Amino acid sequence: TPRRTGDALRAFHAAIRSHPVNSKNPAVKEQAQGTMLKVLTSFKSSEIEQAVNSLDRNGIDLLMKYIYKGFEKPTENSSAILLQWHEKVCVWCSSGTATLCKVLVRVSM
């Protein structure tokens, strides 16, 4: 439904905006990752593309970091959902490896 999609999209943008970019506290980063994983796994497959397309390049880079962090600590069915997000991010990128390389080089968030 449009209302549910809007709620998921708002939660997605809030999670992206609240990324603890300057935090050195692992607990803060872990909490942000957990929140983002809950948000990402709450999307229906048909809603993922719209969310990805709503981001700019920096948002895409951050999303890809969260996707790879999610792969490190999978929960029930999270890997399948994260693969769908990964696919949509790669489609979004004009040069799909640019974001991936940045993620692999930046080991820590």
C-alpha distances in whole Angstrom, upper triangle without the diagonal:
4,5,5,6,9,10,11,12,14,16,16,18,20,21,23,24,26,28,31,33,36,36,39,38,36,35,33,32,31,29,27,26,25,22,21,21,19,17,17,17,13,12,11,13,11,10,14,16,14,15,18,19,18,21,25,28,29,25,25,28,27,24,26,29,26,25,29,29,27,29,32,30,28,26,25,23,22,25,23,20,22,23,20,20,24,23,21,23,26,25,24,28,30,33,31,34,34,31,32,36,35,33,36,39,37,38,37,34
4,6,5,6,9,10,10,12,14,15,16,18,20,21,22,24,26,30,31,35,35,38,37,36,34,32,31,31,28,26,26,25,22,21,22,20,17,17,18,14,12,12,14,12,10,14,15,12,13,17,17,16,19,23,26,26,23,23,27,26,23,26,28,25,25,29,29,27,29,32,31,29,27,26,24,24,26,24,21,22,24,21,20,24,23,20,22,25,24,23,26,29,31,30,33,33,30,31,35,34,32,36,38,36,37,36,33
4,5,5,6,9,10,10,12,14,15,16,18,20,21,22,25,28,30,33,33,36,35,34,32,30,29,29,26,24,25,24,20,20,21,18,15,17,17,14,13,13,16,15,12,15,17,14,14,18,19,17,20,23,26,27,23,24,27,26,23,26,28,25,25,29,29,27,29,32,30,28,27,26,25,24,26,25,21,23,25,22,21,25,25,22,24,27,26,25,28,31,33,32,34,34,31,32,36,34,33,36,38,36,37,35,32
4,5,5,6,9,10,11,12,14,15,16,18,20,21,23,26,28,32,31,34,33,32,30,28,27,26,24,22,22,21,18,17,17,15,12,14,14,10,9,10,13,13,10,13,15,13,13,17,18,16,19,23,26,26,22,22,25,24,21,24,25,22,22,26,26,23,26,28,27,25,23,22,21,20,23,21,18,20,22,19,18,22,23,20,22,25,25,23,27,30,32,30,32,32,29,30,34,32,30,33,36,34,34,33,30
4,5,5,6,9,10,10,12,14,15,16,18,20,22,25,27,30,30,33,32,31,29,27,26,26,23,21,21,20,17,16,17,15,12,12,13,10,8,9,11,10,7,10,12,10,9,13,14,13,16,19,22,23,19,19,23,21,18,21,23,20,20,24,24,22,24,27,26,24,23,22,20,19,21,20,16,18,20,17,16,19,20,17,19,22,21,20,23,26,28,26,29,29,26,27,31,30,28,31,33,31,32,31,28
4,5,5,6,9,10,11,12,14,15,16,18,20,24,25,29,29,32,31,31,29,26,26,26,23,21,21,21,17,16,18,16,12,14,15,12,11,12,15,13,10,12,14,11,10,14,14,12,15,18,22,22,18,19,22,21,18,22,23,21,21,25,25,23,26,29,28,26,25,25,23,21,24,23,19,20,22,19,18,21,22,19,20,23,22,21,24,27,29,27,30,29,26,28,31,30,28,32,33,31,32,31,27
4,5,5,6,9,10,10,12,14,15,16,19,22,24,27,27,30,29,28,26,24,23,23,20,18,19,18,15,14,16,13,10,12,14,10,10,12,15,15,11,13,15,13,11,15,16,14,16,20,23,22,18,20,23,20,18,21,23,20,20,24,24,22,25,27,26,24,23,23,22,20,23,22,18,19,22,20,18,21,23,20,21,24,24,22,25,28,30,28,31,30,27,28,31,30,28,31,33,31,31,29,26
4,5,5,6,9,10,10,12,14,15,17,20,22,26,26,28,27,26,24,22,21,21,18,16,16,15,12,11,12,10,7,9,10,7,7,9,12,12,9,10,13,11,9,12,14,13,14,18,20,20,16,17,20,18,15,18,19,17,17,20,20,18,21,23,22,21,19,20,18,16,19,18,15,16,18,16,14,18,19,17,17,21,21,20,22,26,27,25,27,27,24,25,28,27,25,28,30,28,28,27,23
4,5,5,6,9,10,11,12,14,16,19,21,24,25,28,27,26,25,22,21,21,19,17,17,17,14,12,14,13,9,10,12,10,9,11,13,12,9,9,11,9,6,10,11,9,11,15,17,17,13,14,18,16,13,17,18,16,16,20,20,19,22,24,23,22,22,22,20,18,20,20,16,16,18,16,14,17,18,15,16,19,19,17,20,23,25,23,26,25,22,23,26,25,23,27,29,26,27,26,23
4,5,5,6,9,10,11,12,15,18,20,23,23,26,26,25,24,21,20,21,18,16,17,17,13,12,15,13,10,12,14,12,12,14,17,16,12,13,15,12,10,13,14,11,12,16,18,18,14,16,19,16,15,18,19,17,18,22,21,20,23,25,25,24,23,24,23,20,23,23,19,19,21,19,17,20,21,19,18,22,22,20,22,26,27,26,28,27,23,25,28,26,24,28,29,27,28,26,22
4,6,5,6,9,10,10,13,16,18,21,21,24,23,22,21,18,17,17,15,12,13,13,9,9,11,10,7,9,12,10,10,14,16,17,13,13,15,14,11,13,15,13,13,17,19,18,14,16,18,15,13,17,18,15,16,20,19,17,21,22,21,21,20,21,20,18,20,20,17,17,20,18,16,19,21,18,18,22,23,21,23,26,28,26,27,26,23,24,27,25,23,26,28,25,26,24,20
4,5,5,6,9,10,11,15,16,20,20,23,22,21,20,18,16,17,15,12,12,13,9,7,10,10,6,7,10,10,9,13,14,15,11,10,13,11,8,10,12,10,10,14,16,14,11,12,14,12,10,13,14,12,13,16,16,15,18,20,20,19,19,20,19,16,18,18,15,14,17,15,12,15,17,15,14,18,19,17,19,23,24,22,23,23,19,20,23,21,20,23,25,22,23,21,18
4,5,5,6,9,10,14,15,18,19,22,22,22,21,18,17,18,16,13,14,15,12,10,13,13,10,11,14,13,13,16,17,17,14,13,14,12,9,10,12,9,9,11,14,13,9,12,14,12,10,14,15,13,15,18,18,17,21,22,22,22,22,24,22,19,21,22,18,17,20,18,15,17,19,17,15,19,20,17,19,22,24,22,24,22,19,21,24,21,20,23,25,22,23,21,18
4,5,5,6,9,12,14,17,17,21,20,20,19,16,15,16,14,11,13,14,10,9,13,13,10,12,15,14,15,18,20,20,17,16,17,16,12,14,16,13,12,15,17,15,12,14,16,13,12,16,16,14,16,19,18,18,21,23,22,22,22,24,23,20,22,23,20,19,22,21,17,20,22,20,19,22,23,21,22,25,27,25,26,25,21,23,25,23,21,25,26,23,24,21,18
4,6,5,6,10,12,15,15,18,17,17,16,13,12,13,11,7,9,10,7,6,10,10,8,10,13,13,14,17,19,20,16,15,17,16,12,13,16,14,12,15,16,14,11,13,14,11,10,13,13,11,13,16,15,14,18,19,18,19,19,21,20,17,19,20,17,16,19,19,15,17,20,18,17,21,22,20,21,25,25,23,24,23,19,20,23,20,18,22,23,20,20,18,14
4,6,6,9,10,14,15,18,18,17,17,14,12,14,13,9,10,12,10,8,11,13,10,11,14,15,15,18,19,20,17,15,16,15,11,11,14,11,9,11,12,10,7,10,11,7,8,11,11,9,12,15,14,14,18,19,19,20,20,23,22,18,20,21,18,16,18,18,14,16,19,17,15,18,20,17,18,21,22,20,21,20,16,18,20,17,16,19,20,18,19,17,13
4,6,9,10,13,14,17,18,18,18,14,13,16,14,11,13,15,12,11,15,15,13,14,18,18,18,21,22,23,19,18,19,17,14,14,16,13,11,12,14,11,9,12,13,10,11,14,14,13,16,18,17,18,21,22,22,23,24,26,25,22,23,25,21,19,22,22,18,19,22,20,18,21,23,20,20,24,24,23,24,22,18,21,22,19,18,22,22,19,20,18,14
4,6,8,11,11,15,14,15,14,11,10,13,11,8,11,13,10,10,14,14,13,15,18,18,19,22,24,25,21,20,21,20,16,17,19,16,14,16,17,14,12,15,15,11,12,16,14,13,16,18,16,17,21,21,21,22,22,25,25,21,23,25,22,20,23,23,19,21,24,22,20,23,25,23,23,26,27,25,26,24,20,22,23,20,19,22,22,19,20,17,13
4,6,9,9,12,12,13,13,9,8,11,10,6,9,11,10,9,13,14,13,14,17,18,19,23,24,25,22,19,21,20,17,16,19,17,14,15,15,12,10,13,12,9,10,13,11,10,14,15,13,15,18,18,18,20,21,24,24,20,21,23,21,18,21,22,18,19,22,21,18,21,24,21,21,25,25,23,23,21,17,19,20,17,15,18,19,15,16,13,9
4,6,5,9,9,10,11,7,6,10,10,7,10,13,12,12,15,17,16,17,20,21,22,26,27,29,25,23,25,24,20,20,22,20,18,18,18,14,13,16,15,11,13,15,13,12,16,17,14,16,19,19,19,21,22,25,26,22,23,26,23,21,24,25,21,22,25,24,22,24,27,24,24,27,27,25,25,23,19,21,21,18,16,19,19,15,15,12,9
4,6,9,10,12,13,10,9,12,13,10,12,15,15,14,17,19,18,19,22,23,24,28,28,29,26,24,25,25,21,20,22,20,17,17,16,12,12,15,13,10,13,15,12,12,16,16,15,17,20,19,20,22,24,27,27,24,24,27,25,22,24,25,21,21,25,24,21,23,26,23,22,25,25,23,23,20,17,19,19,15,14,17,16,13,14,11,7
4,7,9,11,13,10,10,14,14,13,14,18,17,17,20,22,22,22,25,27,28,31,32,33,30,28,29,28,25,24,26,24,21,20,19,15,16,18,16,13,17,18,15,16,19,19,17,20,23,22,22,25,27,30,30,27,27,30,28,25,28,29,25,25,28,28,24,27,29,27,26,29,28,27,26,23,20,21,21,18,17,19,18,14,15,12,9
4,5,8,10,7,7,11,12,11,13,16,16,16,19,21,21,22,25,26,27,31,32,34,30,28,30,29,26,25,27,26,23,22,22,18,18,20,18,15,17,19,16,16,19,19,16,19,22,20,20,23,25,28,29,25,26,29,27,25,27,29,25,25,29,28,26,28,31,29,28,31,30,28,27,25,22,23,23,19,18,20,19,15,15,11,9
4,6,9,8,8,11,13,13,14,17,18,18,20,22,23,24,26,28,29,33,34,36,33,30,32,32,28,27,30,28,25,25,24,20,20,22,20,17,19,20,16,17,20,19,16,19,22,19,20,23,25,28,30,26,27,30,29,26,28,30,27,27,30,30,27,29,32,31,29,32,31,29,28,26,23,23,23,20,18,19,18,15,14,10,9
4,5,5,7,9,10,11,13,15,16,17,19,20,22,23,25,26,28,32,33,35,32,30,32,32,28,28,31,29,26,27,26,22,22,23,21,18,20,21,17,17,20,19,16,18,21,19,18,22,23,26,28,25,26,29,28,25,28,30,27,27,31,31,28,30,33,32,31,34,33,31,30,28,25,25,25,22,20,21,21,17,16,12,11
4,5,5,6,9,10,10,12,14,15,16,18,20,21,22,24,26,30,31,33,31,28,30,31,27,26,30,28,26,26,25,22,21,22,20,17,18,19,15,14,18,17,13,15,18,15,15,18,19,23,25,22,22,26,25,22,25,27,25,24,28,29,26,28,31,30,30,33,32,29,28,27,23,23,23,21,18,19,19,16,14,10,10
4,5,5,6,9,10,10,12,14,15,17,18,20,21,23,25,29,30,32,30,28,30,30,27,27,30,28,26,27,27,23,22,23,22,18,19,20,17,15,18,18,14,15,18,16,15,18,18,22,24,21,22,26,24,22,25,27,25,25,29,29,27,29,32,31,31,34,33,31,30,29,26,25,26,23,21,22,22,19,17,13,12
4,5,5,6,9,10,11,12,14,16,17,18,20,21,24,27,29,31,28,26,28,28,24,24,27,25,23,24,24,21,19,21,20,16,17,19,16,14,17,18,14,16,19,17,16,19,19,23,24,21,23,26,24,22,25,26,23,24,28,27,25,28,31,29,29,32,32,30,29,27,24,24,25,22,20,21,22,18,17,13,11
4,5,5,6,9,10,11,12,14,15,16,18,20,22,25,26,29,26,23,26,26,22,22,25,23,21,22,21,18,17,18,16,13,14,15,12,11,14,14,11,12,16,14,14,16,17,21,22,19,20,23,21,19,22,23,20,21,24,24,22,25,27,26,26,29,28,26,25,24,20,20,21,19,16,18,18,15,13,10,8
4,5,5,6,9,10,10,12,14,15,16,18,21,24,25,28,25,23,26,26,22,22,26,25,22,24,23,20,19,19,18,15,15,16,13,11,13,13,10,11,14,12,11,13,14,18,19,16,18,21,19,17,20,22,20,20,24,24,22,25,28,27,27,30,29,27,26,25,22,21,22,20,17,19,20,16,15,12,10
4,5,5,6,9,10,11,12,14,15,17,19,23,24,27,24,22,25,25,21,22,25,24,22,24,24,21,19,20,19,15,15,17,15,12,15,16,12,12,16,15,13,15,15,18,19,16,19,21,20,18,21,23,20,21,25,25,23,26,28,27,28,31,31,28,28,27,23,23,25,22,19,21,23,19,18,15,12
4,5,5,6,9,10,11,12,14,15,17,21,22,24,22,20,22,22,18,19,22,20,18,20,20,17,15,16,16,12,12,14,12,9,12,14,11,11,15,15,14,15,16,19,19,16,18,20,18,16,20,21,18,19,22,22,20,23,25,24,24,28,28,25,25,24,20,21,22,20,17,19,21,17,16,13,11
4,5,5,6,9,10,10,12,14,16,19,20,23,20,18,21,21,17,17,21,20,18,20,19,17,15,15,14,11,10,12,10,7,9,10,7,8,11,11,10,12,12,16,16,13,14,17,15,13,16,18,15,16,20,19,18,21,23,22,23,26,26,23,23,22,18,18,20,18,15,17,19,16,15,12,10
4,5,5,6,9,10,11,12,15,18,20,22,20,18,21,22,18,19,22,21,20,22,22,20,17,18,18,14,13,15,13,9,11,13,10,8,12,12,10,11,10,13,15,12,14,17,15,13,17,18,16,17,21,21,20,23,25,24,25,29,29,26,26,25,22,21,23,22,18,20,22,19,18,16,13
4,5,5,6,9,10,11,13,17,19,21,18,17,20,20,16,17,20,19,18,21,21,19,16,17,17,14,13,15,14,10,12,15,12,11,15,15,13,14,13,15,16,13,16,18,15,14,18,18,16,18,21,20,19,23,25,23,25,28,28,26,26,26,22,22,24,22,19,22,24,21,20,17,15
4,5,5,6,8,10,11,15,16,18,16,14,16,17,13,14,17,16,15,17,18,16,13,13,14,11,9,11,11,7,9,12,10,9,13,14,13,13,13,15,15,12,14,15,13,11,15,15,12,14,17,17,16,19,21,20,21,25,25,22,23,22,18,19,21,19,16,19,21,19,18,16,13
4,5,5,6,8,10,14,15,17,15,13,17,17,14,15,18,18,17,20,20,18,15,15,16,13,10,12,11,8,8,11,9,7,10,12,10,9,9,11,11,8,10,12,10,9,12,13,11,13,16,16,16,19,21,20,21,25,25,22,23,23,19,19,21,20,17,19,22,19,18,17,15
4,6,5,6,9,12,14,17,15,14,17,18,15,16,19,19,18,21,22,21,17,18,19,16,13,15,15,11,12,14,13,10,13,15,13,12,10,11,12,9,12,14,11,11,15,15,13,16,18,18,18,21,23,22,24,28,28,25,26,26,22,22,25,24,21,23,25,23,22,20,18
4,6,5,7,11,13,15,12,11,14,14,11,13,16,15,15,18,20,18,15,15,17,14,12,14,15,11,11,15,14,12,15,17,15,14,13,14,14,11,14,14,11,11,15,14,12,15,17,16,16,19,21,20,22,25,26,23,25,25,21,21,24,23,20,23,25,23,23,21,18
4,5,6,9,10,13,10,8,12,13,10,11,14,14,14,17,18,17,14,13,15,13,10,12,13,9,9,12,12,10,12,15,14,13,12,13,12,9,11,11,8,7,11,10,8,11,13,13,13,16,17,17,19,22,23,20,22,22,18,18,22,21,18,20,23,21,21,20,18
4,5,8,9,12,11,10,14,15,12,14,17,17,18,21,22,21,18,17,18,16,13,14,15,12,11,14,14,10,12,15,14,11,10,10,8,6,9,9,6,8,11,10,9,13,15,14,15,18,19,19,21,25,26,22,24,25,21,21,24,23,20,22,25,24,23,22,20
4,7,10,12,10,10,14,14,12,14,17,17,18,21,23,22,19,18,20,18,15,17,18,15,14,17,17,14,16,19,17,15,13,13,11,10,13,13,9,11,14,12,12,15,17,16,17,20,21,21,23,27,28,25,26,27,24,23,27,26,23,26,28,27,26,25,23
4,6,8,6,6,10,10,9,11,14,14,16,19,21,21,17,17,19,18,14,16,18,15,14,17,18,15,17,20,19,16,15,15,13,11,13,12,9,10,13,10,10,13,14,13,15,18,18,18,20,24,25,22,25,25,22,22,26,25,23,25,28,27,27,26,23
4,5,5,7,10,11,11,13,15,16,18,21,23,23,20,19,21,20,17,18,20,18,16,19,20,17,19,22,21,18,17,16,13,12,14,12,9,12,13,10,11,14,14,13,16,18,18,18,21,24,26,23,26,27,24,24,27,27,25,27,30,29,29,29,26
4,5,6,8,10,11,12,14,16,17,20,22,23,19,18,20,20,16,17,20,18,15,18,20,17,18,21,21,18,17,16,13,12,13,10,8,10,11,7,9,12,11,10,13,15,15,16,19,22,23,20,23,24,22,21,25,26,23,26,29,28,28,28,26
4,6,7,8,10,11,13,14,17,20,22,23,20,18,21,21,18,19,22,20,18,21,23,20,21,25,24,22,21,20,17,16,17,14,11,14,14,10,11,14,13,11,14,16,15,15,19,21,23,21,24,25,23,23,27,27,25,28,31,30,31,31,28
4,6,6,7,9,10,11,14,17,19,20,17,16,19,19,15,17,20,18,16,20,21,19,20,24,23,21,21,20,17,16,17,15,12,13,14,11,10,14,13,11,13,16,15,14,18,21,23,21,23,24,21,22,26,25,24,27,29,28,29,28,26
4,5,5,6,9,10,12,15,16,17,14,13,16,15,12,13,16,15,13,16,18,16,17,21,21,19,19,19,16,14,15,13,10,10,11,8,6,10,10,7,9,12,12,11,15,18,20,17,20,20,18,18,22,22,20,23,26,25,25,25,23
4,5,5,6,9,10,13,15,17,14,12,15,16,13,14,17,16,15,18,20,18,19,23,23,22,22,22,19,17,17,15,12,13,13,9,8,10,9,6,8,11,9,9,12,15,17,15,18,19,17,18,21,21,20,23,26,25,26,26,24
4,6,5,6,9,12,15,16,13,13,16,16,14,16,19,18,17,20,22,20,22,25,25,24,24,24,21,19,20,18,15,15,16,13,11,14,13,9,11,14,12,11,14,17,19,18,21,21,19,20,24,23,22,25,27,26,28,28,25
4,5,5,7,11,13,14,11,10,14,13,10,13,16,14,14,17,19,17,19,22,23,21,22,22,20,17,18,17,14,13,15,12,9,12,13,9,10,13,13,11,14,17,19,17,20,20,17,19,22,21,20,23,25,24,25,24,21
4,5,6,9,10,12,9,7,11,11,9,10,14,13,12,15,17,17,18,21,22,21,22,23,20,17,17,17,14,12,13,11,8,10,10,7,6,10,10,7,10,13,15,14,16,16,13,15,18,18,17,20,22,21,22,22,20
4,5,8,10,12,10,9,13,14,12,13,17,16,16,19,21,20,22,25,26,25,25,26,23,21,21,20,17,16,16,14,11,13,12,9,8,11,10,7,10,12,15,14,17,17,15,17,20,19,19,22,24,23,25,25,22
4,7,10,12,9,9,13,13,12,14,17,16,17,20,21,21,23,25,26,25,26,27,25,22,22,22,18,17,19,16,13,15,15,12,11,14,13,10,13,15,18,17,20,19,16,19,22,20,20,23,25,24,26,25,22
4,7,8,5,6,9,10,9,12,14,14,15,17,19,19,21,23,24,24,25,27,24,21,22,22,18,17,18,16,13,14,15,12,10,13,13,10,11,14,16,15,17,16,13,16,19,17,17,20,21,20,22,22,19
4,6,5,6,9,10,10,12,14,15,16,18,20,21,23,25,26,26,28,29,27,24,24,24,21,19,20,19,15,16,17,14,11,14,14,10,10,13,14,14,16,14,12,15,17,15,16,20,20,19,22,21,18
4,5,5,6,9,10,11,13,14,15,17,18,20,21,23,25,25,27,29,27,24,23,24,21,19,19,19,15,14,16,14,10,12,13,10,8,11,12,12,13,10,9,12,14,12,13,16,17,16,19,19,17
4,5,5,6,9,10,11,13,14,16,17,18,20,22,23,24,26,28,27,23,23,24,22,19,20,20,16,15,17,16,12,14,16,13,12,14,14,14,15,12,9,13,14,11,12,15,15,14,17,16,13
4,5,5,6,9,10,11,12,14,15,16,18,20,21,22,23,26,24,20,20,21,19,16,18,17,13,13,16,13,10,13,15,12,12,15,16,15,16,14,11,13,15,13,13,16,17,15,17,17,14
4,5,5,6,9,10,10,12,14,15,17,19,20,21,22,24,22,19,18,19,17,14,15,14,11,10,12,10,7,10,11,9,8,12,12,11,12,11,8,10,13,11,11,14,16,14,17,17,14
4,5,5,6,9,10,11,13,14,16,17,19,20,22,25,23,19,19,20,18,15,16,16,12,11,14,13,9,11,13,11,10,13,12,11,11,9,6,8,10,8,7,11,12,11,13,13,11
4,5,5,6,9,10,11,12,14,16,17,18,20,23,22,18,18,19,17,14,16,16,13,12,15,14,11,13,16,14,13,17,16,14,14,13,9,11,13,10,8,12,13,11,13,12,9
4,5,5,6,9,10,10,13,14,16,16,18,20,18,15,15,16,13,10,12,13,9,9,12,11,8,11,14,12,12,16,16,14,14,13,10,11,14,12,10,13,15,13,14,14,11
4,5,5,6,9,10,11,13,15,15,17,20,18,14,13,15,13,10,11,12,9,7,10,10,7,9,12,12,11,15,14,11,11,11,7,7,10,9,7,10,12,11,12,13,11
4,5,5,6,9,10,11,13,14,17,20,19,15,14,16,15,11,13,15,12,10,14,14,11,13,16,15,14,18,17,14,13,13,9,9,11,9,6,9,11,9,9,9,7
4,5,5,6,9,10,11,12,14,17,16,12,12,14,13,9,12,13,10,10,14,14,12,14,17,16,16,20,19,16,16,16,12,12,14,13,9,12,14,12,12,11,9
4,5,5,6,9,10,10,13,15,13,10,9,11,10,6,8,10,7,7,11,12,10,12,15,15,15,19,18,15,15,15,12,11,14,13,10,12,15,14,13,13,12
4,5,5,7,9,10,13,16,15,11,10,12,12,8,10,12,11,9,12,14,12,13,17,17,16,20,18,15,14,15,11,9,12,12,8,9,12,11,10,11,11
4,5,5,7,9,12,15,15,11,11,14,13,10,12,15,13,12,16,17,15,17,20,20,19,23,21,18,17,18,14,13,14,14,10,11,13,12,10,9,9
4,5,5,6,8,11,11,8,8,11,10,7,10,13,11,11,15,16,15,17,19,20,20,24,23,19,19,20,16,14,17,16,13,14,17,15,14,13,12
4,6,5,9,11,11,8,6,10,10,7,9,12,12,11,14,16,15,16,19,20,20,23,22,18,18,19,16,14,16,16,13,13,16,15,14,14,14
4,6,10,13,13,11,9,13,14,11,13,16,15,14,17,19,18,19,22,23,23,26,24,21,20,21,18,15,17,17,13,13,16,15,12,12,13
4,7,10,11,9,9,13,13,11,14,17,16,16,19,21,20,21,24,25,25,28,27,24,23,24,21,18,20,20,16,16,19,18,15,14,15
4,7,8,6,6,10,10,9,12,14,14,14,17,19,19,20,23,24,25,28,27,23,23,24,21,19,22,22,18,18,21,20,18,18,17
4,6,5,7,10,10,11,13,15,15,16,19,21,21,23,25,26,27,30,30,26,26,27,24,22,25,25,21,22,25,23,21,20,20
4,6,8,9,10,11,13,15,16,17,19,21,22,23,25,26,28,31,31,27,28,29,26,24,27,27,24,24,28,26,24,24,23
4,6,6,7,9,10,11,13,15,16,18,19,21,22,23,25,28,28,25,25,27,24,22,26,26,22,23,27,26,24,24,23
4,6,5,6,8,10,11,12,14,16,16,18,20,21,22,26,26,22,23,24,21,19,22,22,19,20,23,22,21,21,20
4,5,5,6,9,10,10,12,14,15,16,18,20,21,24,23,20,20,22,19,17,20,21,17,18,21,21,19,20,19
4,6,5,7,9,10,11,13,15,16,17,19,20,23,23,20,21,23,20,18,22,22,19,20,24,24,23,23,22
4,5,5,7,9,10,11,13,14,16,17,19,22,22,19,20,22,19,18,21,22,19,20,24,23,22,22,21
4,5,5,6,9,10,10,12,14,15,17,20,20,16,17,19,16,14,18,18,15,16,20,19,19,19,18
4,5,5,6,9,10,10,12,14,15,18,18,14,16,18,15,13,17,18,15,16,20,20,20,21,20
4,5,5,6,9,10,11,13,15,18,18,15,17,19,16,15,19,20,17,19,22,22,22,23,22
4,5,5,6,9,10,11,13,16,16,13,15,16,13,13,17,17,15,17,20,20,20,20,19
4,6,5,6,9,10,11,14,14,10,12,13,11,10,14,14,12,14,17,17,18,19,18
4,5,5,6,9,10,13,13,10,12,14,12,12,15,17,15,17,20,20,21,22,21
4,5,5,6,9,12,13,10,13,15,12,13,17,17,16,18,21,21,22,23,21
4,5,5,6,10,11,8,11,11,9,10,13,14,13,15,18,18,19,20,18
4,5,5,8,8,5,8,10,8,9,12,13,13,15,17,18,20,21,20
4,6,7,9,7,11,12,11,12,15,17,16,18,21,22,23,25,23
4,6,9,8,11,11,10,12,15,16,16,18,20,21,23,24,22
4,5,5,8,8,8,10,12,13,14,16,18,18,21,22,21
4,6,9,9,10,12,14,15,16,18,19,21,23,25,24
4,6,6,8,10,11,12,14,15,16,18,21,23,22
4,6,6,7,9,11,12,13,15,17,19,21,20
4,6,5,6,8,10,10,12,14,16,19,19
4,5,5,6,9,10,11,13,15,17,17
4,5,5,6,9,10,11,13,15,14
4,5,5,6,9,10,12,14,14
4,5,5,6,9,11,14,14
4,6,5,6,9,11,11
4,5,5,7,9,9
4,6,6,9,11
4,6,9,11
4,6,7
4,7
4
